[in-house]
Every structure is written in C-alpha cells, then in structure tokens.
C-alpha cells in the first residue's frame, strides 16, 4: 500500500483542486467499503464544503464545513482520482492495469462536486474504506498512532522511549509498528535502516544511543527525499495523470536483492523479517 511519501503526494495534489469545493452528492455501489451507514454519510457530506485535504500516517483526511472529517484509506489497491468538468485529472494511488479512464468497472464510490467535477474511488480488491468522524473525535481516534516522522512531534527522545518499550522486537518490526512512528511501511523501513547502518533483524534492546540517533536522522532524511521525489513507483503507485514517483531509481536497498550495494559494491541480500520481505546489505548493516 502507499506509504507516507506516496499519500502525501496525493494529498498535496488533491488539496489544490478540492479546497472550497462543495459536495453535491455521493453514490456508492459497494457499501462494504463504508464504515458508516450511507444515510449517515449523506447527511453530513452532502452540502458540506471541503476545507482541507491532509494526511495522518497512511490515511487521507478531508476536513468538512459540517464539522466532520472523512477518512480514506487506499489499502492494497485503492485509487482516488479527481476529474474536472474539462477532464483534467489529479490524485493517484494504485494503477489499474488495462483501465486508463474514470469512471470504470472498479469505481465503487463517486462524489459529485461543485463546478462540475467529480471524485472517484476505485479499488480492484475492495480493501480500502471511507470512514466519517466528527473532527473533534480525531485526536482520540488516532491516539494509538505514533508521531508523524516529519513533524516537530517526532523527537529522538520520543523514539528512544518507544523503542525501549519493545526491546525484544527486531528493529524492522518496530519501524513497521504505527504506534512507534506513523506512516512508515516496508519500503522506507528498509531504506532507513540502510542509511542508519543497522541490520533489520537486530533486536531493539541491542541498539546503542548513538545508533538510535542515526536511525532517527535516517528516517527523516529518507522520507524527506522520498516526498521530494513524489514517492516510489514500480507496480503499485501513480498519480492522477499516471505519472510515477522518482524515488524508485534512487532506492538504496528495497527491491535490489542480487544487485551491488551502492555504498560498498557487495551484493544486496533478501530475507524475511517481521513477516515482510526485507532487503539489506550484510556488510554495511550490522
């Protein structure tokens, strides 16, 4: 699924075109994608104005003038595409092979907006979801989530404290835990650990303070670079115009098993850590 940089790219694109748009109607063909009754959604969505589009972890948040926030999770195959009355597209998510237009047979939710534009939610495997909550309830709803790694709330001391609670965990599993830090998935966990020089299978309890500091800096460095590159694209992410993010050719270890390490020239290896395929350099990461 898209991780922080990819979701941030979609958010940045959609905020530009959706801010101040009024919601005229919502049509749903797969009610199981909704975490609220459709009647409840219509009551608080229709007639409301979109005040902002933002991100929390890997989720998109639409703040509405009705005092509610629409939470959208793309999950494994979700795609959120805005189309203007002139056919201009924005947004993004997972590409749908063989389908280059919207709406299509995988379009399960359509939102009509002021100005003649529409927002489409497409999902091949139907794992994504829409959830509407009072904006005032968001703090409690996300209380179990860790800090945003590119925000001022993400501190070295805070990261150390969270890691100390998981001393028996592998460092890779800790990074994938959204309670430790929000928005990191398999790609950027591997990339951050390489930059920090840490083996993904190392136990958290064996981290020194110096190594924890390196990891903290690596997380921020990797994510900033990926956001600037509009994310990683290979088989599962494009923007609303079908454009790919440019981090993929710059990646350091993820998906590079069998290739030479960009730092030492030795072979990148692949293993399984925390149930996820994991790429690392045995020479550079200890």
N, C-alpha and C positions, 0 to 999 in steps of 0.2 A: 504494500500500500504506500501511497505517497507519505514521505516524512516531512519534517518541519520545513525544509527549503522549498519543496515542491508545493506544499499547501500555502506557504507564504507567497509564492509566485502567483497562484490562483487568486488569493485574497487581494493582492496588490492590483491585479488586472480587473477583478470584479468590482472592487470599491470605486474605481474611477467611473464605471459605467452605471452602477446601481445606486449610488448615493443620491438620495432625494427622489428616487422612483417610487411611485405608489403601486401597491399590489391590487390588482383588479379582480383576479380570480385564481383558483388553484384547481387543477384536475389531476386525479390520481387513478392509475389503472392497477396498481399493486399496493393495496392497503397495508400489507405486511411490512412495507418499508417505513411506515409511520409508527412512532412511539406514542402518538396521541390519537384519539378519535378524529376522523376527518371533520366532523362538525365543529370540534374544538379548534382545530387549525383554521378553518374558515372564519370562525367567529373573531379570532384575534389577528389573523393575517390580512384578510380582505379589507381594504380601505386604509390599511396602515402604510406608512412611509418608511422606507429603508433609510435609517440614519447613518449606518456604517456597516462595513464588512470587515471582520477582523479574524484573528486566529487564536486558538488556545490548544497547545500541543499539536495534534494532527487533525483537529476539527476546525471547520469554518463556522463563524458566528455572525448572524445577521441581526443587528440591533434594530428594533422597530419602534415607531412612534406610539404604538399601543402599550408599551411597557413590557413587551415580551422580546425574547431573543430566540431566533430559530437556529438550532444547532444541526449541522450537516456533517456526516461522516462518510467519506468516499469508500472506505474499507478497501477490498481487494480489486474491484473492477468498476468503481464509481466514476462518473464523469459529469461535471457541472458546466454547462455551456449557455452563455447569454447570446441571443441573436437580436440585432436591431431590426427595425422595420425595413432597413435597406439591405439586410442580410449580413451585416458585419458581425463577426464572432469574437467572443472573449471568454476567458475562463480556462478550463482544462481538466485534466485527470487522465484516466487510462484510455488509450486509443481503442477503438472498436474496429477490428480487422474487417475489411470489406464494406464498412459503412463510413461515408465521408460527409454525411449531411444530418441535420436535425430538423424536425423530429425523425426518429427511426424506430425500428421494432423493439429497441431496447429503451426507449423513452418511456419512463413509468410515472414521472411527475412533471407537470408543466405549469408554470406560473406566468400569468399574463400581467404585464406591467404598463404603466402609463407611457405614452409616447409610441405605443405600438410594438414595443419589444417584448421578448419572452425569455424566461429562464427555464432550461431543460435539465432534468436529472436523468441520466442514462446509467444503467447498471446491468451488465450481462449476467452476473451471478446473483445479483439481488442481495448482497450482504450489507450494503450501505443503509443509512437511515436518516430520517428527519425527526427532530425532537424539539418541541416548543416549550420553553420555560419562562416564567416571569424573570425579567432581567435581574431583579433583586435576589433571586434564588441561585444565581450563577456561582457566587462565592462558595456557598455550601455544596453545590453540585460538583465543583472542581476541587473540593477540599482535600481529596486524596491524591491530587496531582502534584508533582514536584514543580519547582520554579522553571520559568522559561529561560533557557540557557543563554539567550542573547539580551536578557533584561538585567536591570540593576539588582533584581531579587536573587539572581544566581551568583552566589559568592563561594569562594574557596572554603571558608569555614562551614558554610551550609552543606557543601558537597562532602566534606570530610565527615560531618555529623551523620549524614545519610549513609555513607559507606560504612561507618563504624557500626551501624545497626545491622549490617549484612556481612559481617566478617567472614562467614563461611561460604559466601557466594563467590562465583567467579566474577571477575571484573566485567566481562561481557554481559553476563546476566544482569548485573547491577545497572549497567547503562541502558539496557532494554526495559528496565522497570520504570514505568511512568511516574512512580512515586518518588524516584530519586531525581530524575530530571525529565521534563516533558518534551516530547516531540522527536526523540532520537529513536531510530529503528536500526535494522540490520546494516544498512549501507554506512551510515555515519558513525555507528559504533565501531565497525571495523576500521574506518578511516581515522577516527580519533585515536584509537588505540595504537595504530601505526605511528602517527605523529608523536604520540607520547612515549613510544618505545616500549610499550607494555604488551605482554602476551595476553591474549583474550582469555586463556584458561588460568591465569594467575588468580589466586584467592585474594579477596579484598583485604583480609587480615594481614597479608604479607606486603601490602603497599606501605612505603615509607612516606613521610610528609613531603619530601622532595618529589617523589613520583606522583603523589596526589595533585601537587601543584602543576606538574607537567600535564597531567590529564585534564585538569581544569582549563588550562590555556589551550590545549589541543582541541577540546570540544568547541570552544568559542571560535578558534581560528578556522577549523574545518567548516563549521556551519556558516560563518560569515562568507567564506569563499564560495560555498555552495549556493547560498542565497543570491550572491552577486552573479553567479553563473546561471541563475534561474533553475537550479535543481539538476538532478540526474535523470537522463533519459536513456533507456535502452529498449525495453519491450513494454514498459508499463506507465509511461507518463509523457504527455504532450500538453501544450497549452491549447487555447481555444482556436488558434489558427493552425494547429498541427505542428507547431514549432517545437523543437526539442531543447531541453536544457543543455548547457555546455559543460557540465561538470564531468560527465562520463569519460571523455578522453583524458581528463586530468586526474582521474581517480588514482589512488596510490596502491591499494591492495584489493579492494572489493571487486569481485568478478575477474581477477587477474591470476588465478591459480595456474601454475605452469609457466608464467611469464617471469622475466627477470625483475627483481626488485629495483625500483627507481633510485634507491639510495646505495645499495651495496652490490647489485648485479646478480645476487643469488636468486634461486627460484622461490617464487611465492607458493605457499602451500595452502591446501584447503582441508578443514576438519569440521567437526560439528561441536559447537559449544552452546549450552543453554537451548538445545533443540534446534539451533539455526545453523545453516551453512556459514562457515567462518573462514575468512581469508586473512593470512598473516605472513610475515617474514620471520622464520625461526632465528635468523641471525640478528636482525635489528630489534626484535621484540623479545624481551626477557621477563 
